[in-house]
Amino acid sequence: MAHFGRAMRIDKKGDIDLVTEVDLQVEREFRALVAERFDDHIVLGEEFASASDRDGIPRFCWVFDPVDGTTNFAHGLPIFCSSLALEIDGEPAVAAIYDPTRRELFTAERGVGAWLNGAPLRVSSSATLIDALLCTGFPYSVQREGEGLVALFGRFLSVSRAVRRLGSAAIDLAYVAAGRLDGFWEQQLHPWDTSAGALIVEEAGGRVTSLTGGPFQSREGSIVASNGAIHEVMLQTIRAFQEERPD
């Protein structure tokens, strides 16, 4: 927050994929903290390579995004967060998402529950898509693959109350857990985008799967998260769309 809205170094990892000096500094500090406290644990972070990238699923892996929503952060748009999960044998066990602009800390522990600033979280009760507020995001390849992504966005727009695109998958998932959004879907994500948020949604009573309806795995890249009540119809909408557009 000390850098937010002020001049900072911003570099490009791709045509529209940004990284700021804050992303790098926060991840370095976190890696040093884990190394000090848990010297046999792995860190899988957005900005630096990790042994887990090469050697498969480690026993203990901290999955970390120092700034999820970097484009928003770099432009002074206050929709970003830090996202962290501890995965044990590939399954998130504890999670935290912190939004510093709103001072909102979303947390979860597998089998125990999910909380916002210590108060229990619960997903919404919306039972139909037409009563649902949905959210999605687009990958950095959107300029090359935008037609299909925007078409699916349009399909959901035609059958729901509204669809949003906030620019931070972790916040999107936290908002599903909090009942602010009823459902979220996205493709081509990374573990640091989804691992923490998926656990928080599940522990708040929601449902999380892959885009095809299979079990969610953070390294597979796609996710559908919802309050549970609209999950099947979201999957059906995606399936019907894909059958119409087999490419």
Biotite code that builds the C-alpha atoms (Angstrom):
import biotite.structure as struc

atoms = struc.array([
    struc.Atom([0.000, 0.000, 0.000], chain_id="A", res_id=1, res_name="MET", atom_name="CA", element="C"),
    struc.Atom([2.982, 2.313, 0.505], chain_id="A", res_id=2, res_name="ALA", atom_name="CA", element="C"),
    struc.Atom([3.515, 2.165, -3.271], chain_id="A", res_id=3, res_name="HIS", atom_name="CA", element="C"),
    struc.Atom([-0.127, 2.186, -4.387], chain_id="A", res_id=4, res_name="PHE", atom_name="CA", element="C"),
    struc.Atom([-1.015, 5.186, -6.518], chain_id="A", res_id=5, res_name="GLY", atom_name="CA", element="C"),
    struc.Atom([2.605, 6.344, -6.631], chain_id="A", res_id=6, res_name="ARG", atom_name="CA", element="C"),
    struc.Atom([5.397, 6.044, -9.144], chain_id="A", res_id=7, res_name="ALA", atom_name="CA", element="C"),
    struc.Atom([6.914, 2.565, -9.215], chain_id="A", res_id=8, res_name="MET", atom_name="CA", element="C"),
    struc.Atom([8.924, 0.408, -11.568], chain_id="A", res_id=9, res_name="ARG", atom_name="CA", element="C"),
    struc.Atom([6.684, -1.594, -13.915], chain_id="A", res_id=10, res_name="ILE", atom_name="CA", element="C"),
    struc.Atom([8.064, -4.175, -16.332], chain_id="A", res_id=11, res_name="ASP", atom_name="CA", element="C"),
    struc.Atom([6.429, -6.466, -18.884], chain_id="A", res_id=12, res_name="LYS", atom_name="CA", element="C"),
    struc.Atom([6.445, -10.271, -18.817], chain_id="A", res_id=13, res_name="LYS", atom_name="CA", element="C"),
    struc.Atom([4.365, -10.245, -22.003], chain_id="A", res_id=14, res_name="GLY", atom_name="CA", element="C"),
    struc.Atom([2.510, -7.764, -24.193], chain_id="A", res_id=15, res_name="ASP", atom_name="CA", element="C"),
    struc.Atom([-0.111, -7.076, -21.474], chain_id="A", res_id=16, res_name="ILE", atom_name="CA", element="C"),
    struc.Atom([1.308, -9.076, -18.539], chain_id="A", res_id=17, res_name="ASP", atom_name="CA", element="C"),
    struc.Atom([2.812, -6.649, -16.024], chain_id="A", res_id=18, res_name="LEU", atom_name="CA", element="C"),
    struc.Atom([5.064, -7.093, -13.005], chain_id="A", res_id=19, res_name="VAL", atom_name="CA", element="C"),
    struc.Atom([5.894, -4.317, -10.551], chain_id="A", res_id=20, res_name="THR", atom_name="CA", element="C"),
    struc.Atom([8.760, -3.897, -8.131], chain_id="A", res_id=21, res_name="GLU", atom_name="CA", element="C"),
    struc.Atom([6.213, -4.563, -5.360], chain_id="A", res_id=22, res_name="VAL", atom_name="CA", element="C"),
    struc.Atom([5.330, -8.035, -6.726], chain_id="A", res_id=23, res_name="ASP", atom_name="CA", element="C"),
    struc.Atom([9.007, -8.971, -6.670], chain_id="A", res_id=24, res_name="LEU", atom_name="CA", element="C"),
    struc.Atom([9.799, -7.448, -3.284], chain_id="A", res_id=25, res_name="GLN", atom_name="CA", element="C"),
    struc.Atom([6.838, -9.036, -1.485], chain_id="A", res_id=26, res_name="VAL", atom_name="CA", element="C"),
    struc.Atom([7.523, -12.481, -2.939], chain_id="A", res_id=27, res_name="GLU", atom_name="CA", element="C"),
    struc.Atom([11.216, -12.286, -1.987], chain_id="A", res_id=28, res_name="ARG", atom_name="CA", element="C"),
    struc.Atom([10.260, -11.364, 1.581], chain_id="A", res_id=29, res_name="GLU", atom_name="CA", element="C"),
    struc.Atom([7.739, -14.201, 1.775], chain_id="A", res_id=30, res_name="PHE", atom_name="CA", element="C"),
    struc.Atom([10.196, -16.779, 0.449], chain_id="A", res_id=31, res_name="ARG", atom_name="CA", element="C"),
    struc.Atom([12.745, -15.666, 3.042], chain_id="A", res_id=32, res_name="ALA", atom_name="CA", element="C"),
    struc.Atom([10.127, -16.000, 5.796], chain_id="A", res_id=33, res_name="LEU", atom_name="CA", element="C"),
    struc.Atom([9.192, -19.548, 4.779], chain_id="A", res_id=34, res_name="VAL", atom_name="CA", element="C"),
    struc.Atom([12.839, -20.555, 4.452], chain_id="A", res_id=35, res_name="ALA", atom_name="CA", element="C"),
    struc.Atom([13.452, -19.309, 7.996], chain_id="A", res_id=36, res_name="GLU", atom_name="CA", element="C"),
    struc.Atom([10.451, -21.064, 9.558], chain_id="A", res_id=37, res_name="ARG", atom_name="CA", element="C"),
    struc.Atom([9.989, -24.181, 7.384], chain_id="A", res_id=38, res_name="PHE", atom_name="CA", element="C"),
    struc.Atom([13.254, -25.019, 5.669], chain_id="A", res_id=39, res_name="ASP", atom_name="CA", element="C"),
    struc.Atom([11.861, -28.232, 4.126], chain_id="A", res_id=40, res_name="ASP", atom_name="CA", element="C"),
    struc.Atom([8.838, -26.535, 2.519], chain_id="A", res_id=41, res_name="HIS", atom_name="CA", element="C"),
    struc.Atom([8.542, -25.434, -1.115], chain_id="A", res_id=42, res_name="ILE", atom_name="CA", element="C"),
    struc.Atom([7.193, -22.069, -2.304], chain_id="A", res_id=43, res_name="VAL", atom_name="CA", element="C"),
    struc.Atom([5.327, -21.913, -5.606], chain_id="A", res_id=44, res_name="LEU", atom_name="CA", element="C"),
    struc.Atom([4.987, -18.214, -6.377], chain_id="A", res_id=45, res_name="GLY", atom_name="CA", element="C"),
    struc.Atom([4.084, -16.242, -9.447], chain_id="A", res_id=46, res_name="GLU", atom_name="CA", element="C"),
    struc.Atom([7.287, -14.305, -9.884], chain_id="A", res_id=47, res_name="GLU", atom_name="CA", element="C"),
    struc.Atom([10.092, -16.843, -9.339], chain_id="A", res_id=48, res_name="PHE", atom_name="CA", element="C"),
    struc.Atom([10.674, -20.440, -10.363], chain_id="A", res_id=49, res_name="ALA", atom_name="CA", element="C"),
    struc.Atom([10.162, -23.211, -7.840], chain_id="A", res_id=50, res_name="SER", atom_name="CA", element="C"),
    struc.Atom([11.396, -26.772, -7.454], chain_id="A", res_id=51, res_name="ALA", atom_name="CA", element="C"),
    struc.Atom([7.741, -27.844, -7.535], chain_id="A", res_id=52, res_name="SER", atom_name="CA", element="C"),
    struc.Atom([7.571, -26.709, -11.155], chain_id="A", res_id=53, res_name="ASP", atom_name="CA", element="C"),
    struc.Atom([10.114, -29.417, -12.071], chain_id="A", res_id=54, res_name="ARG", atom_name="CA", element="C"),
    struc.Atom([9.633, -32.183, -9.549], chain_id="A", res_id=55, res_name="ASP", atom_name="CA", element="C"),
    struc.Atom([5.864, -32.695, -9.381], chain_id="A", res_id=56, res_name="GLY", atom_name="CA", element="C"),
    struc.Atom([3.673, -32.194, -6.320], chain_id="A", res_id=57, res_name="ILE", atom_name="CA", element="C"),
    struc.Atom([5.701, -31.617, -3.134], chain_id="A", res_id=58, res_name="PRO", atom_name="CA", element="C"),
    struc.Atom([4.626, -32.680, 0.358], chain_id="A", res_id=59, res_name="ARG", atom_name="CA", element="C"),
    struc.Atom([4.350, -29.113, 1.704], chain_id="A", res_id=60, res_name="PHE", atom_name="CA", element="C"),
    struc.Atom([3.926, -26.265, -0.785], chain_id="A", res_id=61, res_name="CYS", atom_name="CA", element="C"),
    struc.Atom([3.069, -22.634, -0.086], chain_id="A", res_id=62, res_name="TRP", atom_name="CA", element="C"),
    struc.Atom([1.230, -21.323, -3.150], chain_id="A", res_id=63, res_name="VAL", atom_name="CA", element="C"),
    struc.Atom([1.609, -17.554, -3.200], chain_id="A", res_id=64, res_name="PHE", atom_name="CA", element="C"),
    struc.Atom([0.648, -14.592, -5.326], chain_id="A", res_id=65, res_name="ASP", atom_name="CA", element="C"),
    struc.Atom([2.141, -11.406, -3.864], chain_id="A", res_id=66, res_name="PRO", atom_name="CA", element="C"),
    struc.Atom([-0.192, -9.154, -5.875], chain_id="A", res_id=67, res_name="VAL", atom_name="CA", element="C"),
    struc.Atom([-3.153, -10.761, -7.613], chain_id="A", res_id=68, res_name="ASP", atom_name="CA", element="C"),
    struc.Atom([-4.536, -8.039, -9.847], chain_id="A", res_id=69, res_name="GLY", atom_name="CA", element="C"),
    struc.Atom([-1.201, -6.480, -10.789], chain_id="A", res_id=70, res_name="THR", atom_name="CA", element="C"),
    struc.Atom([-2.677, -4.631, -13.768], chain_id="A", res_id=71, res_name="THR", atom_name="CA", element="C"),
    struc.Atom([-5.232, -2.988, -11.473], chain_id="A", res_id=72, res_name="ASN", atom_name="CA", element="C"),
    struc.Atom([-2.504, -2.204, -8.925], chain_id="A", res_id=73, res_name="PHE", atom_name="CA", element="C"),
    struc.Atom([-0.217, -0.673, -11.549], chain_id="A", res_id=74, res_name="ALA", atom_name="CA", element="C"),
    struc.Atom([-3.034, 1.544, -12.849], chain_id="A", res_id=75, res_name="HIS", atom_name="CA", element="C"),
    struc.Atom([-4.126, 2.719, -9.398], chain_id="A", res_id=76, res_name="GLY", atom_name="CA", element="C"),
    struc.Atom([-7.359, 0.691, -9.455], chain_id="A", res_id=77, res_name="LEU", atom_name="CA", element="C"),
    struc.Atom([-8.057, -0.571, -5.903], chain_id="A", res_id=78, res_name="PRO", atom_name="CA", element="C"),
    struc.Atom([-9.038, -4.154, -6.764], chain_id="A", res_id=79, res_name="ILE", atom_name="CA", element="C"),
    struc.Atom([-6.093, -6.404, -5.878], chain_id="A", res_id=80, res_name="PHE", atom_name="CA", element="C"),
    struc.Atom([-4.950, -8.689, -3.085], chain_id="A", res_id=81, res_name="CYS", atom_name="CA", element="C"),
    struc.Atom([-2.354, -11.131, -1.830], chain_id="A", res_id=82, res_name="SER", atom_name="CA", element="C"),
    struc.Atom([-3.286, -14.805, -1.999], chain_id="A", res_id=83, res_name="SER", atom_name="CA", element="C"),
    struc.Atom([-1.727, -17.704, -0.072], chain_id="A", res_id=84, res_name="LEU", atom_name="CA", element="C"),
    struc.Atom([-2.481, -21.387, 0.442], chain_id="A", res_id=85, res_name="ALA", atom_name="CA", element="C"),
    struc.Atom([-0.567, -24.190, 2.089], chain_id="A", res_id=86, res_name="LEU", atom_name="CA", element="C"),
    struc.Atom([-1.030, -27.293, -0.035], chain_id="A", res_id=87, res_name="GLU", atom_name="CA", element="C"),
    struc.Atom([-0.272, -30.664, 1.527], chain_id="A", res_id=88, res_name="ILE", atom_name="CA", element="C"),
    struc.Atom([0.261, -33.326, -1.141], chain_id="A", res_id=89, res_name="ASP", atom_name="CA", element="C"),
    struc.Atom([-1.370, -31.006, -3.666], chain_id="A", res_id=90, res_name="GLY", atom_name="CA", element="C"),
    struc.Atom([-4.511, -30.224, -1.658], chain_id="A", res_id=91, res_name="GLU", atom_name="CA", element="C"),
    struc.Atom([-4.980, -26.806, -0.006], chain_id="A", res_id=92, res_name="PRO", atom_name="CA", element="C"),
    struc.Atom([-5.251, -27.176, 3.777], chain_id="A", res_id=93, res_name="ALA", atom_name="CA", element="C"),
    struc.Atom([-5.245, -23.560, 4.926], chain_id="A", res_id=94, res_name="VAL", atom_name="CA", element="C"),
    struc.Atom([-5.749, -20.361, 2.946], chain_id="A", res_id=95, res_name="ALA", atom_name="CA", element="C"),
    struc.Atom([-5.733, -16.602, 3.230], chain_id="A", res_id=96, res_name="ALA", atom_name="CA", element="C"),
    struc.Atom([-6.609, -13.785, 0.835], chain_id="A", res_id=97, res_name="ILE", atom_name="CA", element="C"),
    struc.Atom([-5.961, -10.226, 2.006], chain_id="A", res_id=98, res_name="TYR", atom_name="CA", element="C"),
    struc.Atom([-7.394, -7.135, 0.317], chain_id="A", res_id=99, res_name="ASP", atom_name="CA", element="C"),
    struc.Atom([-5.374, -4.240, 1.788], chain_id="A", res_id=100, res_name="PRO", atom_name="CA", element="C"),
    struc.Atom([-7.540, -1.474, 0.337], chain_id="A", res_id=101, res_name="THR", atom_name="CA", element="C"),
    struc.Atom([-10.615, -2.734, 2.208], chain_id="A", res_id=102, res_name="ARG", atom_name="CA", element="C"),
    struc.Atom([-8.689, -4.365, 5.055], chain_id="A", res_id=103, res_name="ARG", atom_name="CA", element="C"),
    struc.Atom([-10.536, -7.602, 4.413], chain_id="A", res_id=104, res_name="GLU", atom_name="CA", element="C"),
    struc.Atom([-8.878, -10.876, 5.363], chain_id="A", res_id=105, res_name="LEU", atom_name="CA", element="C"),
    struc.Atom([-10.566, -14.015, 4.004], chain_id="A", res_id=106, res_name="PHE", atom_name="CA", element="C"),
    struc.Atom([-9.315, -17.239, 5.621], chain_id="A", res_id=107, res_name="THR", atom_name="CA", element="C"),
    struc.Atom([-10.161, -20.927, 5.629], chain_id="A", res_id=108, res_name="ALA", atom_name="CA", element="C"),
    struc.Atom([-9.059, -24.196, 7.185], chain_id="A", res_id=109, res_name="GLU", atom_name="CA", element="C"),
    struc.Atom([-10.064, -27.470, 5.534], chain_id="A", res_id=110, res_name="ARG", atom_name="CA", element="C"),
    struc.Atom([-12.856, -29.174, 7.449], chain_id="A", res_id=111, res_name="GLY", atom_name="CA", element="C"),
    struc.Atom([-13.204, -26.296, 9.912], chain_id="A", res_id=112, res_name="VAL", atom_name="CA", element="C"),
    struc.Atom([-14.675, -23.322, 8.051], chain_id="A", res_id=113, res_name="GLY", atom_name="CA", element="C"),
    struc.Atom([-14.083, -19.989, 6.326], chain_id="A", res_id=114, res_name="ALA", atom_name="CA", element="C"),
    struc.Atom([-14.079, -16.471, 7.753], chain_id="A", res_id=115, res_name="TRP", atom_name="CA", element="C"),
    struc.Atom([-13.926, -12.794, 6.830], chain_id="A", res_id=116, res_name="LEU", atom_name="CA", element="C"),
    struc.Atom([-12.052, -10.835, 9.477], chain_id="A", res_id=117, res_name="ASN", atom_name="CA", element="C"),
    struc.Atom([-12.968, -13.599, 11.919], chain_id="A", res_id=118, res_name="GLY", atom_name="CA", element="C"),
    struc.Atom([-16.689, -13.741, 11.105], chain_id="A", res_id=119, res_name="ALA", atom_name="CA", element="C"),
    struc.Atom([-18.010, -16.945, 9.458], chain_id="A", res_id=120, res_name="PRO", atom_name="CA", element="C"),
    struc.Atom([-18.495, -16.865, 5.696], chain_id="A", res_id=121, res_name="LEU", atom_name="CA", element="C"),
    struc.Atom([-21.412, -18.369, 3.805], chain_id="A", res_id=122, res_name="ARG", atom_name="CA", element="C"),
    struc.Atom([-22.163, -18.507, 0.100], chain_id="A", res_id=123, res_name="VAL", atom_name="CA", element="C"),
    struc.Atom([-25.338, -17.003, -1.354], chain_id="A", res_id=124, res_name="SER", atom_name="CA", element="C"),
    struc.Atom([-28.684, -18.744, -1.679], chain_id="A", res_id=125, res_name="SER", atom_name="CA", element="C"),
    struc.Atom([-29.456, -17.737, -5.287], chain_id="A", res_id=126, res_name="SER", atom_name="CA", element="C"),
    struc.Atom([-31.023, -20.763, -6.954], chain_id="A", res_id=127, res_name="ALA", atom_name="CA", element="C"),
    struc.Atom([-31.280, -19.717, -10.613], chain_id="A", res_id=128, res_name="THR", atom_name="CA", element="C"),
    struc.Atom([-28.932, -18.141, -13.121], chain_id="A", res_id=129, res_name="LEU", atom_name="CA", element="C"),
    struc.Atom([-31.341, -15.312, -13.875], chain_id="A", res_id=130, res_name="ILE", atom_name="CA", element="C"),
    struc.Atom([-31.038, -14.277, -10.217], chain_id="A", res_id=131, res_name="ASP", atom_name="CA", element="C"),
    struc.Atom([-27.258, -14.738, -10.158], chain_id="A", res_id=132, res_name="ALA", atom_name="CA", element="C"),
    struc.Atom([-24.424, -12.229, -10.297], chain_id="A", res_id=133, res_name="LEU", atom_name="CA", element="C"),
    struc.Atom([-21.513, -13.968, -12.030], chain_id="A", res_id=134, res_name="LEU", atom_name="CA", element="C"),
    struc.Atom([-17.882, -13.109, -12.601], chain_id="A", res_id=135, res_name="CYS", atom_name="CA", element="C"),
    struc.Atom([-15.087, -14.221, -14.900], chain_id="A", res_id=136, res_name="THR", atom_name="CA", element="C"),
    struc.Atom([-11.642, -13.234, -16.090], chain_id="A", res_id=137, res_name="GLY", atom_name="CA", element="C"),
    struc.Atom([-9.555, -13.443, -19.238], chain_id="A", res_id=138, res_name="PHE", atom_name="CA", element="C"),
    struc.Atom([-6.025, -14.841, -19.661], chain_id="A", res_id=139, res_name="PRO", atom_name="CA", element="C"),
    struc.Atom([-3.125, -12.775, -20.971], chain_id="A", res_id=140, res_name="TYR", atom_name="CA", element="C"),
    struc.Atom([-3.597, -14.570, -24.309], chain_id="A", res_id=141, res_name="SER", atom_name="CA", element="C"),
    struc.Atom([-6.978, -12.878, -24.739], chain_id="A", res_id=142, res_name="VAL", atom_name="CA", element="C"),
    struc.Atom([-5.767, -10.768, -27.653], chain_id="A", res_id=143, res_name="GLN", atom_name="CA", element="C"),
    struc.Atom([-5.158, -13.965, -29.639], chain_id="A", res_id=144, res_name="ARG", atom_name="CA", element="C"),
    struc.Atom([-8.061, -16.035, -28.278], chain_id="A", res_id=145, res_name="GLU", atom_name="CA", element="C"),
    struc.Atom([-10.584, -13.386, -27.400], chain_id="A", res_id=146, res_name="GLY", atom_name="CA", element="C"),
    struc.Atom([-13.407, -14.402, -29.722], chain_id="A", res_id=147, res_name="GLU", atom_name="CA", element="C"),
    struc.Atom([-14.333, -17.597, -27.892], chain_id="A", res_id=148, res_name="GLY", atom_name="CA", element="C"),
    struc.Atom([-13.751, -16.132, -24.433], chain_id="A", res_id=149, res_name="LEU", atom_name="CA", element="C"),
    struc.Atom([-15.946, -13.123, -25.139], chain_id="A", res_id=150, res_name="VAL", atom_name="CA", element="C"),
    struc.Atom([-18.603, -15.336, -26.739], chain_id="A", res_id=151, res_name="ALA", atom_name="CA", element="C"),
    struc.Atom([-18.865, -17.456, -23.573], chain_id="A", res_id=152, res_name="LEU", atom_name="CA", element="C"),
    struc.Atom([-19.020, -14.250, -21.545], chain_id="A", res_id=153, res_name="PHE", atom_name="CA", element="C"),
    struc.Atom([-21.910, -13.184, -23.755], chain_id="A", res_id=154, res_name="GLY", atom_name="CA", element="C"),
    struc.Atom([-23.675, -16.510, -23.324], chain_id="A", res_id=155, res_name="ARG", atom_name="CA", element="C"),
    struc.Atom([-23.651, -16.143, -19.529], chain_id="A", res_id=156, res_name="PHE", atom_name="CA", element="C"),
    struc.Atom([-24.653, -12.500, -19.878], chain_id="A", res_id=157, res_name="LEU", atom_name="CA", element="C"),
    struc.Atom([-27.781, -13.610, -21.737], chain_id="A", res_id=158, res_name="SER", atom_name="CA", element="C"),
    struc.Atom([-28.928, -16.036, -19.012], chain_id="A", res_id=159, res_name="VAL", atom_name="CA", element="C"),
    struc.Atom([-27.862, -14.352, -15.765], chain_id="A", res_id=160, res_name="SER", atom_name="CA", element="C"),
    struc.Atom([-28.646, -11.147, -13.911], chain_id="A", res_id=161, res_name="ARG", atom_name="CA", element="C"),
    struc.Atom([-25.209, -9.718, -14.736], chain_id="A", res_id=162, res_name="ALA", atom_name="CA", element="C"),
    struc.Atom([-21.581, -10.691, -15.332], chain_id="A", res_id=163, res_name="VAL", atom_name="CA", element="C"),
    struc.Atom([-18.584, -8.829, -13.939], chain_id="A", res_id=164, res_name="ARG", atom_name="CA", element="C"),
    struc.Atom([-14.868, -8.870, -14.722], chain_id="A", res_id=165, res_name="ARG", atom_name="CA", element="C"),
    struc.Atom([-12.848, -7.510, -11.775], chain_id="A", res_id=166, res_name="LEU", atom_name="CA", element="C"),
    struc.Atom([-9.288, -8.458, -12.732], chain_id="A", res_id=167, res_name="GLY", atom_name="CA", element="C"),
    struc.Atom([-8.342, -10.569, -9.694], chain_id="A", res_id=168, res_name="SER", atom_name="CA", element="C"),
    struc.Atom([-9.313, -14.246, -9.638], chain_id="A", res_id=169, res_name="ALA", atom_name="CA", element="C"),
    struc.Atom([-8.510, -14.517, -5.928], chain_id="A", res_id=170, res_name="ALA", atom_name="CA", element="C"),
    struc.Atom([-10.875, -11.681, -5.064], chain_id="A", res_id=171, res_name="ILE", atom_name="CA", element="C"),
    struc.Atom([-13.514, -13.169, -7.377], chain_id="A", res_id=172, res_name="ASP", atom_name="CA", element="C"),
    struc.Atom([-13.340, -16.445, -5.437], chain_id="A", res_id=173, res_name="LEU", atom_name="CA", element="C"),
    struc.Atom([-13.357, -14.696, -2.070], chain_id="A", res_id=174, res_name="ALA", atom_name="CA", element="C"),
    struc.Atom([-16.488, -12.825, -3.133], chain_id="A", res_id=175, res_name="TYR", atom_name="CA", element="C"),
    struc.Atom([-18.209, -16.085, -4.103], chain_id="A", res_id=176, res_name="VAL", atom_name="CA", element="C"),
    struc.Atom([-17.415, -17.368, -0.614], chain_id="A", res_id=177, res_name="ALA", atom_name="CA", element="C"),
    struc.Atom([-18.806, -14.173, 0.900], chain_id="A", res_id=178, res_name="ALA", atom_name="CA", element="C"),
    struc.Atom([-22.050, -14.360, -1.098], chain_id="A", res_id=179, res_name="GLY", atom_name="CA", element="C"),
    struc.Atom([-21.276, -11.162, -3.001], chain_id="A", res_id=180, res_name="ARG", atom_name="CA", element="C"),
    struc.Atom([-21.023, -13.162, -6.217], chain_id="A", res_id=181, res_name="LEU", atom_name="CA", element="C"),
    struc.Atom([-22.994, -16.312, -6.974], chain_id="A", res_id=182, res_name="ASP", atom_name="CA", element="C"),
    struc.Atom([-20.605, -17.928, -9.441], chain_id="A", res_id=183, res_name="GLY", atom_name="CA", element="C"),
    struc.Atom([-17.233, -17.597, -11.149], chain_id="A", res_id=184, res_name="PHE", atom_name="CA", element="C"),
    struc.Atom([-15.529, -19.354, -14.044], chain_id="A", res_id=185, res_name="TRP", atom_name="CA", element="C"),
    struc.Atom([-12.196, -18.876, -15.769], chain_id="A", res_id=186, res_name="GLU", atom_name="CA", element="C"),
    struc.Atom([-9.677, -20.725, -17.931], chain_id="A", res_id=187, res_name="GLN", atom_name="CA", element="C"),
    struc.Atom([-5.865, -20.736, -18.175], chain_id="A", res_id=188, res_name="GLN", atom_name="CA", element="C"),
    struc.Atom([-5.230, -19.876, -14.542], chain_id="A", res_id=189, res_name="LEU", atom_name="CA", element="C"),
    struc.Atom([-2.265, -20.796, -12.342], chain_id="A", res_id=190, res_name="HIS", atom_name="CA", element="C"),
    struc.Atom([-2.197, -22.416, -8.892], chain_id="A", res_id=191, res_name="PRO", atom_name="CA", element="C"),
    struc.Atom([-1.424, -19.090, -7.205], chain_id="A", res_id=192, res_name="TRP", atom_name="CA", element="C"),
    struc.Atom([-4.616, -17.655, -8.728], chain_id="A", res_id=193, res_name="ASP", atom_name="CA", element="C"),
    struc.Atom([-6.971, -20.310, -7.390], chain_id="A", res_id=194, res_name="THR", atom_name="CA", element="C"),
    struc.Atom([-5.593, -22.534, -4.627], chain_id="A", res_id=195, res_name="SER", atom_name="CA", element="C"),
    struc.Atom([-6.494, -20.288, -1.700], chain_id="A", res_id=196, res_name="ALA", atom_name="CA", element="C"),
    struc.Atom([-9.798, -19.079, -3.109], chain_id="A", res_id=197, res_name="GLY", atom_name="CA", element="C"),
    struc.Atom([-11.012, -22.571, -3.963], chain_id="A", res_id=198, res_name="ALA", atom_name="CA", element="C"),
    struc.Atom([-10.605, -23.735, -0.368], chain_id="A", res_id=199, res_name="LEU", atom_name="CA", element="C"),
    struc.Atom([-12.318, -20.619, 0.974], chain_id="A", res_id=200, res_name="ILE", atom_name="CA", element="C"),
    struc.Atom([-15.303, -21.192, -1.330], chain_id="A", res_id=201, res_name="VAL", atom_name="CA", element="C"),
    struc.Atom([-15.602, -24.846, -0.345], chain_id="A", res_id=202, res_name="GLU", atom_name="CA", element="C"),
    struc.Atom([-15.372, -24.103, 3.366], chain_id="A", res_id=203, res_name="GLU", atom_name="CA", element="C"),
    struc.Atom([-18.043, -21.404, 2.975], chain_id="A", res_id=204, res_name="ALA", atom_name="CA", element="C"),
    struc.Atom([-20.434, -24.037, 1.635], chain_id="A", res_id=205, res_name="GLY", atom_name="CA", element="C"),
    struc.Atom([-19.836, -23.600, -2.079], chain_id="A", res_id=206, res_name="GLY", atom_name="CA", element="C"),
    struc.Atom([-18.748, -25.972, -4.821], chain_id="A", res_id=207, res_name="ARG", atom_name="CA", element="C"),
    struc.Atom([-15.580, -25.893, -6.924], chain_id="A", res_id=208, res_name="VAL", atom_name="CA", element="C"),
    struc.Atom([-14.831, -28.023, -10.013], chain_id="A", res_id=209, res_name="THR", atom_name="CA", element="C"),
    struc.Atom([-12.918, -27.915, -13.251], chain_id="A", res_id=210, res_name="SER", atom_name="CA", element="C"),
    struc.Atom([-14.576, -26.421, -16.315], chain_id="A", res_id=211, res_name="LEU", atom_name="CA", element="C"),
    struc.Atom([-15.782, -29.900, -17.289], chain_id="A", res_id=212, res_name="THR", atom_name="CA", element="C"),
    struc.Atom([-17.219, -30.647, -13.847], chain_id="A", res_id=213, res_name="GLY", atom_name="CA", element="C"),
    struc.Atom([-14.371, -32.869, -12.683], chain_id="A", res_id=214, res_name="GLY", atom_name="CA", element="C"),
    struc.Atom([-12.538, -32.487, -9.369], chain_id="A", res_id=215, res_name="PRO", atom_name="CA", element="C"),
    struc.Atom([-10.761, -29.170, -9.006], chain_id="A", res_id=216, res_name="PHE", atom_name="CA", element="C"),
    struc.Atom([-6.973, -29.317, -9.092], chain_id="A", res_id=217, res_name="GLN", atom_name="CA", element="C"),
    struc.Atom([-5.040, -26.066, -8.820], chain_id="A", res_id=218, res_name="SER", atom_name="CA", element="C"),
    struc.Atom([-2.508, -27.074, -11.481], chain_id="A", res_id=219, res_name="ARG", atom_name="CA", element="C"),
    struc.Atom([-5.044, -27.903, -14.184], chain_id="A", res_id=220, res_name="GLU", atom_name="CA", element="C"),
    struc.Atom([-5.809, -24.271, -15.001], chain_id="A", res_id=221, res_name="GLY", atom_name="CA", element="C"),
    struc.Atom([-9.604, -24.071, -15.193], chain_id="A", res_id=222, res_name="SER", atom_name="CA", element="C"),
    struc.Atom([-12.182, -23.477, -12.490], chain_id="A", res_id=223, res_name="ILE", atom_name="CA", element="C"),
    struc.Atom([-15.892, -23.127, -11.896], chain_id="A", res_id=224, res_name="VAL", atom_name="CA", element="C"),
    struc.Atom([-16.849, -21.957, -8.405], chain_id="A", res_id=225, res_name="ALA", atom_name="CA", element="C"),
    struc.Atom([-20.348, -21.267, -7.179], chain_id="A", res_id=226, res_name="SER", atom_name="CA", element="C"),
    struc.Atom([-22.753, -21.270, -4.280], chain_id="A", res_id=227, res_name="ASN", atom_name="CA", element="C"),
    struc.Atom([-23.537, -24.874, -5.258], chain_id="A", res_id=228, res_name="GLY", atom_name="CA", element="C"),
    struc.Atom([-27.163, -24.251, -6.163], chain_id="A", res_id=229, res_name="ALA", atom_name="CA", element="C"),
    struc.Atom([-26.359, -22.899, -9.643], chain_id="A", res_id=230, res_name="ILE", atom_name="CA", element="C"),
    struc.Atom([-23.285, -25.030, -10.264], chain_id="A", res_id=231, res_name="HIS", atom_name="CA", element="C"),
    struc.Atom([-24.823, -27.666, -12.531], chain_id="A", res_id=232, res_name="GLU", atom_name="CA", element="C"),
    struc.Atom([-26.556, -25.123, -14.714], chain_id="A", res_id=233, res_name="VAL", atom_name="CA", element="C"),
    struc.Atom([-23.280, -23.187, -15.056], chain_id="A", res_id=234, res_name="MET", atom_name="CA", element="C"),
    struc.Atom([-21.554, -26.380, -16.180], chain_id="A", res_id=235, res_name="LEU", atom_name="CA", element="C"),
    struc.Atom([-24.421, -27.135, -18.577], chain_id="A", res_id=236, res_name="GLN", atom_name="CA", element="C"),
    struc.Atom([-24.133, -23.645, -20.067], chain_id="A", res_id=237, res_name="THR", atom_name="CA", element="C"),
    struc.Atom([-20.404, -24.105, -20.633], chain_id="A", res_id=238, res_name="ILE", atom_name="CA", element="C"),
    struc.Atom([-20.888, -27.611, -22.061], chain_id="A", res_id=239, res_name="ARG", atom_name="CA", element="C"),
    struc.Atom([-23.578, -26.487, -24.490], chain_id="A", res_id=240, res_name="ALA", atom_name="CA", element="C"),
    struc.Atom([-21.447, -23.563, -25.611], chain_id="A", res_id=241, res_name="PHE", atom_name="CA", element="C"),
    struc.Atom([-18.433, -25.813, -26.225], chain_id="A", res_id=242, res_name="GLN", atom_name="CA", element="C"),
    struc.Atom([-20.508, -28.320, -28.192], chain_id="A", res_id=243, res_name="GLU", atom_name="CA", element="C"),
    struc.Atom([-21.665, -25.492, -30.456], chain_id="A", res_id=244, res_name="GLU", atom_name="CA", element="C"),
    struc.Atom([-18.068, -24.272, -30.887], chain_id="A", res_id=245, res_name="ARG", atom_name="CA", element="C"),
    struc.Atom([-15.900, -27.417, -31.024], chain_id="A", res_id=246, res_name="PRO", atom_name="CA", element="C"),
    struc.Atom([-12.848, -25.355, -32.010], chain_id="A", res_id=247, res_name="ASP", atom_name="CA", element="C"),
])
